[in-house]
Amino acid sequence: MEQIITSLIETDMYKFSMGQAIYHLFPGYKTTWSFKCRNKGVKFTAEMVEEIKKQVKDYCNLKFTEDDLEYLDNIQWIRGSYVDFLRLWHPRYEDFEIGTDSECGLTIEAKGTWLNTSMYEIPLLAIVNEVYFRMQYDYDKLFESFKERLNKKIELLKDGTYAIGNFSEFGLRRRLSKEAQELAVRLLSENNKNYADSCCVGTSNVYLAKKYNLSPVGTMAHEWIMCVGQGDHRHNPAYSNWYALDAWKDEYGILNGIALTDAITTDVFLRDFQLTYATLFSGVRHDSGDPFEWGDKMIAHYKSLGIDPHTKTFLFSDGLDFEKAHELYAYFRDKAKVAFGIGTYISNDTVVPPLNIVMKTTACNGQDVAKISDSPGKGMCKNPEYVEYLKRCIDWRMNH
């Protein structure tokens, strides 16, 4: 197979958002990341595993080009000190352990500094996806079905069947292939002038944002809240959001501010998202639980603080398709600024089911870390006793 990842900016934007903050504030933190395939019945063959190893080795030979670094340097909130660090940085194959000892036939762990391992998640998942779909199926037929469905989506935006306002493509980690994602981003953005009430404003894929002059979209992921809030043994993990928001504020001030709410449930998040942070951050991101209930809860919270929710962005990003985005846009468009990050539905919609694969932080500084989202089953911690401990900390805080 041809090399899948050919540029180090072919990753999601929030890896650079978090990466800069990690570099300046937590350069000594160390993390462990673990791969999991949530699909039942999926089997990676020995040949697939060998191809994945080869692709990861090829990825580890990459370095940032000066052209890529100049692009990053021109982003408002990226500092020259971080760009200089990236000039020297490259992935290390020694940080990976790739094997076959699992039900799905593929195990992957990455261990090392948080600076390094955080950068591996997205390219690795893109590699695993593309290797699997090219080797498991007749890829040409899959790609044809992908193009047919993509063209239908574009027509539905054109004729106004779906009106979703501003949306961005978020599908790098679960895309069918490199060419599929690029085709989707190119066609969706080129047709902006033809849509009734929709606009593809950006993509999380920095490489494609640069190539097609779109906004690179992304601020923080769950790893930020988990590692900052739970990677220091002196911290009570029920205050993970406070530690994470405070560190983000120290790094960015009023810039680059969409806060993720569901790392240890939105109700806990709101305890810490008080006037200072709610004012500083330009908006919030939904990634689990009922999006309508979540949005109403956020509106009520902003109003309780005397903040007009019309001035804040609600970014929805949990398993969206155009139909669900259409419903959310109709409901919230007159109540707040609404935006969508739409992933698998755009980048891997074919005649076969997409993979539901993740690469999650499972330890930080030798300690377990965990996520307790607003939807059951989205967490991934190797130690159930730590999850119970985290839940007890949260219950105590919420009840006292």
ChimeraX attribute file (.defattr): number of C-alpha atoms within 10 A of each C-alpha:
attribute: neighborCount
match mode: 1-to-1
recipient: residues
	/A:1	10
	/A:2	6
	/A:3	11
	/A:4	21
	/A:5	20
	/A:6	15
	/A:7	16
	/A:8	21
	/A:9	24
	/A:10	21
	/A:11	24
	/A:12	25
	/A:13	23
	/A:14	20
	/A:15	24
	/A:16	23
	/A:17	21
	/A:18	21
	/A:19	23
	/A:20	24
	/A:21	22
	/A:22	24
	/A:23	16
	/A:24	11
	/A:25	15
	/A:26	17
	/A:27	15
	/A:28	13
	/A:29	19
	/A:30	21
	/A:31	26
	/A:32	23
	/A:33	23
	/A:34	20
	/A:35	21
	/A:36	17
	/A:37	19
	/A:38	13
	/A:39	13
	/A:40	10
	/A:41	9
	/A:42	14
	/A:43	16
	/A:44	20
	/A:45	16
	/A:46	13
	/A:47	11
	/A:48	20
	/A:49	20
	/A:50	15
	/A:51	18
	/A:52	21
	/A:53	20
	/A:54	14
	/A:55	21
	/A:56	24
	/A:57	16
	/A:58	16
	/A:59	24
	/A:60	17
	/A:61	12
	/A:62	16
	/A:63	18
	/A:64	16
	/A:65	14
	/A:66	11
	/A:67	9
	/A:68	18
	/A:69	17
	/A:70	12
	/A:71	14
	/A:72	21
	/A:73	17
	/A:74	11
	/A:75	11
	/A:76	9
	/A:77	16
	/A:78	17
	/A:79	13
	/A:80	14
	/A:81	13
	/A:82	19
	/A:83	20
	/A:84	12
	/A:85	12
	/A:86	19
	/A:87	15
	/A:88	9
	/A:89	15
	/A:90	17
	/A:91	20
	/A:92	18
	/A:93	15
	/A:94	11
	/A:95	16
	/A:96	19
	/A:97	13
	/A:98	17
	/A:99	15
	/A:100	15
	/A:101	10
	/A:102	13
	/A:103	13
	/A:104	17
	/A:105	16
	/A:106	21
	/A:107	18
	/A:108	17
	/A:109	19
	/A:110	25
	/A:111	20
	/A:112	20
	/A:113	19
	/A:114	24
	/A:115	22
	/A:116	20
	/A:117	21
	/A:118	26
	/A:119	20
	/A:120	22
	/A:121	22
	/A:122	19
	/A:123	24
	/A:124	23
	/A:125	19
	/A:126	23
	/A:127	25
	/A:128	26
	/A:129	24
	/A:130	21
	/A:131	23
	/A:132	22
	/A:133	19
	/A:134	17
	/A:135	15
	/A:136	14
	/A:137	11
	/A:138	10
	/A:139	16
	/A:140	10
	/A:141	12
	/A:142	18
	/A:143	20
	/A:144	14
	/A:145	15
	/A:146	22
	/A:147	17
	/A:148	12
	/A:149	18
	/A:150	22
	/A:151	13
	/A:152	11
	/A:153	18
	/A:154	18
	/A:155	16
	/A:156	15
	/A:157	22
	/A:158	19
	/A:159	13
	/A:160	14
	/A:161	15
	/A:162	24
	/A:163	23
	/A:164	27
	/A:165	21
	/A:166	18
	/A:167	22
	/A:168	28
	/A:169	28
	/A:170	27
	/A:171	24
	/A:172	28
	/A:173	28
	/A:174	26
	/A:175	28
	/A:176	30
	/A:177	25
	/A:178	17
	/A:179	13
	/A:180	20
	/A:181	23
	/A:182	19
	/A:183	16
	/A:184	21
	/A:185	26
	/A:186	17
	/A:187	14
	/A:188	22
	/A:189	20
	/A:190	13
	/A:191	16
	/A:192	17
	/A:193	11
	/A:194	15
	/A:195	21
	/A:196	17
	/A:197	17
	/A:198	20
	/A:199	21
	/A:200	24
	/A:201	22
	/A:202	24
	/A:203	29
	/A:204	28
	/A:205	29
	/A:206	29
	/A:207	22
	/A:208	21
	/A:209	22
	/A:210	17
	/A:211	10
	/A:212	16
	/A:213	12
	/A:214	20
	/A:215	19
	/A:216	22
	/A:217	21
	/A:218	24
	/A:219	21
	/A:220	22
	/A:221	18
	/A:222	18
	/A:223	22
	/A:224	26
	/A:225	29
	/A:226	25
	/A:227	28
	/A:228	25
	/A:229	24
	/A:230	27
	/A:231	22
	/A:232	15
	/A:233	11
	/A:234	8
	/A:235	13
	/A:236	15
	/A:237	26
	/A:238	22
	/A:239	20
	/A:240	23
	/A:241	30
	/A:242	22
	/A:243	21
	/A:244	20
	/A:245	23
	/A:246	15
	/A:247	20
	/A:248	28
	/A:249	19
	/A:250	12
	/A:251	19
	/A:252	17
	/A:253	15
	/A:254	15
	/A:255	14
	/A:256	23
	/A:257	22
	/A:258	19
	/A:259	25
	/A:260	22
	/A:261	26
	/A:262	24
	/A:263	24
	/A:264	25
	/A:265	18
	/A:266	22
	/A:267	15
	/A:268	21
	/A:269	21
	/A:270	18
	/A:271	13
	/A:272	18
	/A:273	22
	/A:274	15
	/A:275	14
	/A:276	12
	/A:277	20
	/A:278	20
	/A:279	17
	/A:280	16
	/A:281	22
	/A:282	17
	/A:283	23
	/A:284	19
	/A:285	24
	/A:286	23
	/A:287	24
	/A:288	21
	/A:289	16
	/A:290	12
	/A:291	16
	/A:292	14
	/A:293	9
	/A:294	20
	/A:295	22
	/A:296	12
	/A:297	15
	/A:298	21
	/A:299	19
	/A:300	15
	/A:301	18
	/A:302	21
	/A:303	12
	/A:304	12
	/A:305	14
	/A:306	11
	/A:307	16
	/A:308	14
	/A:309	19
	/A:310	16
	/A:311	14
	/A:312	22
	/A:313	18
	/A:314	27
	/A:315	23
	/A:316	23
	/A:317	22
	/A:318	17
	/A:319	14
	/A:320	18
	/A:321	17
	/A:322	20
	/A:323	13
	/A:324	13
	/A:325	24
	/A:326	17
	/A:327	14
	/A:328	20
	/A:329	23
	/A:330	15
	/A:331	14
	/A:332	17
	/A:333	15
	/A:334	11
	/A:335	18
	/A:336	20
	/A:337	18
	/A:338	24
	/A:339	22
	/A:340	27
	/A:341	27
	/A:342	23
	/A:343	25
	/A:344	22
	/A:345	21
	/A:346	28
	/A:347	28
	/A:348	27
	/A:349	22
	/A:350	20
	/A:351	13
	/A:352	12
	/A:353	9
	/A:354	18
	/A:355	20
	/A:356	14
	/A:357	17
	/A:358	20
	/A:359	21
	/A:360	23
	/A:361	29
	/A:362	25
	/A:363	23
	/A:364	24
	/A:365	19
	/A:366	14
	/A:367	16
	/A:368	22
	/A:369	28
	/A:370	27
	/A:371	23
	/A:372	19
	/A:373	19
	/A:374	20
	/A:375	13
	/A:376	9
	/A:377	9
	/A:378	12
	/A:379	16
	/A:380	20
	/A:381	18
	/A:382	14
	/A:383	13
	/A:384	12
	/A:385	11
	/A:386	15
	/A:387	19
	/A:388	11
	/A:389	13
	/A:390	21
	/A:391	16
	/A:392	13
	/A:393	15
	/A:394	19
	/A:395	13
	/A:396	11
	/A:397	14
	/A:398	12
	/A:399	6
	/A:400	6
